[in-house]
Amino acid sequence: MSVTVTDAREAGRRVDEVLDRLAASGDRGACAAAEELVRVLMDFYGAGLARIVERLGVERLGGLLDDELVASLLALHDLHPEDVHTRIARALESVRDPVELVGFDAATGVLRLRSAPGGGCGCGSGGDAVPRSVEDALACFAPEVTSVELEAAEPTPPLLQIGTRPQAPARAR
């Protein structure tokens, strides 16, 4: 059975919903027990994943690092062999939305991007919203990124059309 990134996100969403329902019930003991259970299961699966990485060796992970779900799990358990800057670059390469990396502040988790020139008509109509595909890729490959700031691209100068000048009508003499 193949688990997709969407399935994994849905599972995470469902865990959050169950924890929220328990918190809303007012039963602090049940809520604390459920949160502890989630932590213990995370530790358990993290230990298993660490053993797999150890036995395989980093060099044999190869193409698995391109898989969003695997990359997300490795990063979540602090097992990903690539540094955060490499994973940010991998995330940005995995999406079709044209953005350029401006900088990443590891202390705050803020990633600054710029709309890539030539990514549209150059008229600035794209707005300053971060494309969903970029946010999703960053969440999978680099969960250290806590927020993204998108700067507008430098405006592309208008294309100048140069043609021949129309002939002036001949003057009557």
GUSE-210666 format. One record per residue: y, z, x of N, C-alpha, C, O in turn; residue in three letters. Coordinates in steps of 0.05 Angstrom, whole numbers, plus 5000, padded with zeros to 4 digits. Layout:
YZXYZXYZXYZXALA/...
end
This chain:
497650005017500050005000502550005018502750165036MET/504349825012506749805028509049955014509649904990SER/510450125029512750265018515250125028515550075051VAL/516950065009519449935016521650135019521450365012THR/523950045031526250215034527250305007528050535004VAL/527150124987527950194960526250424949527250604937THR/523550404954521750614945522450884958522451094945ASP/523150874983523851114998526451234988526651474985ALA/528351064982530951164971530451284944531651494937ARG/528851154928528151264901526851534903527451714888GLU/525051564922523651824926525752034934525652254923ALA/527551964952529652154960531452234936532152464933GLY/532152034920533752084896532352274877533552454866ARG/529752224873528152394855527952684866528152874850ARG/527652714892527552984903530253124898530253364889VAL/532452984902535153104896535353184867536453394861ASP/534353014849534553074820532953324813533853494798GLU/530553344824528853584819530253834829530354034815VAL/531353824853532754054865535154124848535754354844LEU/536653914839538953964822538154094795539554284786ASP/535954004783535054124758534254424762534854594746ARG/532954474785532154754791534654924795534755154786LEU/536654814809539154964813540555014787541655234783ALA/540554824769541854854743540355054725541555164706ALA/537855094730536255284713537155574717536655744700SER/538355624739539255894745537156074758537756294765GLY/534755964762532656114775532956084805531855894817ASP/534356274817534956254846532456254863532256124883ARG/530456414855527956434870526456164870525456084891GLY/526256034847524955774845526455564861525255394874ALA/529055574859530755384874530355424905529955224919CYS/530455664914530055724942527255644951526955524973ALA/525255694935522455614942522155314943520855214961ALA/523455174925523254874925524654764950523654584963ALA/526954874957528354784981526754835006526654675024GLU/525455075007523755135030521354945031520654865053GLU/520254885008517954695008518754425019517254305034LEU/521154325011522054075022522454085052521653905066VAL/523554305062523954345091521254345106520954225127ARG/519354495095516654515107515354245108514154165128VAL/515454095086514253835085515653645105514353485118LEU/518253665107519753495126518753565155518353385171MET/518553815161517553895187514753795192514153705214ASP/513053815172510253725174510153425180508853345199PHE/511553265164511452975169512852905194512152715208TYR/514953055202516353005227514453055251514552895270GLY/512853265249510953325271508853105273508153025295ALA/507953005250506052785251507252535262505952395278GLY/509652475255511052235265511552265295511252075310LEU/512252505304512652555333510052505348510052395370ALA/507852585337505252545350504652245352503652145373ARG/505252095331504751805331506451675353505451505368ILE/509051745354510751635375509751705402509751535420VAL/508951955406507952045432505451885440505251795463GLU/503651855422501151715428501551415432500251295450ARG/503251295416503851005420505450955445504950755459LEU/507351125450509251075472511550905462511150735445GLY/513850965472516250835463516150525466517050375449VAL/514950445488514850155493513150005473513549765469GLU/511250135460509550005440510750015412509549895394ARG/512950145409514250155382515349885375515349805352LEU/516449745395517449475393518749405366520749515359GLY/517449225351518549115326518749325305520249285285GLY/517449555307517649765287520549865286521449965265LEU/522049845308524749945308526649775291528749855284LEU/525749525285527249345267526849415238528449325221ASP/524749555231524149625204525949855195526050065207ASP/527349805173529350005163528050275157529150485163GLU/525750265144524450525136523550675161523950915163LEU/522250535179521250665204523550775220523550995230VAL/525650605223527950685239529350935226530151115240ALA/529450935200530651155185529051415190530251625195SER/526451395188524751635192524951735221525051975225LEU/524951555240525151635268527851765273527951975287LEU/529951655262532651775266532852045252533952235263ALA/531752065228531852305212530452535227531452765226LEU/528352475241526852685256527652695286526252825302HIS/529852565292530852565320528752465340528452565362ASP/527252255332525152135348525851855357524351725372LEU/528051745347528651465353529351435382530951585393HIS/528051255396528451225425531151105433532051125456PRO/532450965414535050835421537351025415537151195397GLU/539451005431541751175426543251075402542750855391ASP/545151235392546551175367548050915369548250765349VAL/549250855391550850605394549050355392549850155379HIS/546650375403544750155401543850115372543549895362THR/543450345358542550325330544750235312544150095292ARG/547250305318549450205302549549895305549949755286ILE/549349805330549349515335547049375320547449165308ALA/544749495321542349385307542949375277542249175264ARG/544149575266544749585237546749355230546349215210ALA/548849325246550849125241549648845244550548655230LEU/547748805262546448545266544648485243544048245237GLU/543648685229541748635207542948555181541548475163SER/545648565179546948485154548448225158549148145180VAL/548948085136550347835137553347865135554847675140ARG/554248105127557148145124558448145151557648305169ASP/560447975155561647955182563548185187565848195177PRO/562748375204564448595213564248625243562248555255VAL/566348725254566348785283566649085287568049215273GLU/565249175307565449465314568049515329568649385349LEU/569549715319572049795332571450045349572350065372VAL/569950235337569350475352567750675336567750655311GLY/566450865349564951075336565651335348565551365372PHE/566451535331567051795340564651975334564252055311ASP/563052035354560652195351561252475341559552595327ALA/563552585347564152855339564652875309563853075296ALA/565752665297566352675268564452495252564252525228THR/563052315265561252135252562651895239561451755223GLY/565151855246566751645234566351385250566751385275VAL/565551175236565250915248567550735239568050715215LEU/568950615258571150435250570250145255569250075276ARG/570549985234569749705234572249535227574149635215LEU/572049285234574149095226572748855213570748765223ARG/573948755192572948515180573148295201575148265214SER/570948155205570847955226572547715218572547635195ALA/574047615238575647375232573747145226571547115237PRO/574546975208572946755201570746835181569046665174GLY/570747085172568747175154569347095125567747145107GLY/571546975121572346895095574446685098574446525117GLY/576246685079578346475079580646545097582346375102CYS/580746795107582946875124585346965109587447025120GLY/585046975082587347045066587447345060589247435046CYS/585547495069585547785065584647855037585148085029GLY/583247685023582547744995580047914994579247994972SER/578747975016576348125016576748425010574748565005GLY/579148515011579648805006578848965030578048855051GLY/579049225027578349395049575849565043575549785055ASP/574249485024571749625018569549545037569249315044ALA/568049745046565849695064563549575047562749695027VAL/562549345055560349225039557949415037557249555057PRO/556649415014554449595009552149545029550849735038ARG/551749295036549549235055550049365082548149445096SER/552549385090553249515116552649815114551449925132VAL/553549935092553050225088550050285088549150475099GLU/548550115073545650155071544250135099542550295106ASP/545049925114543849895141544550125159542850215174ALA/547050215158547750445175546250695167545550855184LEU/545850735141544350965132541550965142540351175149ALA/540350725145537550705155537450735185535850885196CYS/539150585199538950575228540550785243539750875265PHE/542750885231544451075245545551275225547951265218ALA/543851465216544851665197546951855208548152005193PRO/547451835234549551995246552351905236554252055237GLU/552451655226554951555216555351685188553851625169VAL/557451845186557951985161559951845144560051885119THR/561751685156563651535140564451285156564251275181SER/565351085141566050825153568850765145569550765121VAL/570550695164573250605159573350305166572650225188GLU/574350145147574449855151577349775153578949815136LEU/577949655176580649545181580649245173578549115175GLU/582849155164583148865157583148705182584148795203ALA/581948475181581948285204584748185208586448185190ALA/585248105233587847985239588047725222586047575220GLU/590247685209590447445192590047195208591147165230PRO/588547015197588146755209590546575203591346555180THR/591746465224594046295218593246055200591045955202PRO/595145975183594445755165593945505181595045455202PRO/592145345170591445085183593744895178594444845155LEU/594744775199596944585197595744305195594244225213LEU/596344165175595443895172597543705184599843705174GLN/596843545203598743365215597843085208595543005214ILE/599542935197598842655189601142475197603142555209GLY/600942225189603042035195605242065174604642125150THR/607642025182609842045164609941795146609541575156ARG/610341825121610541595104612841415112614941505120PRO/612441155109614540965115616840995096616541025072GLN/619240995107621641015090622040735078621640535091ALA/623040725053623540465041625640315057627540435067PRO/625240065059627239895074629839895058629839855034ALA/632039925073634739925060635539635054635239455070ARG/636739605031637839345025640439305040642039485042ALA/640739065051643139005067645038845053647238785063ARG/
end
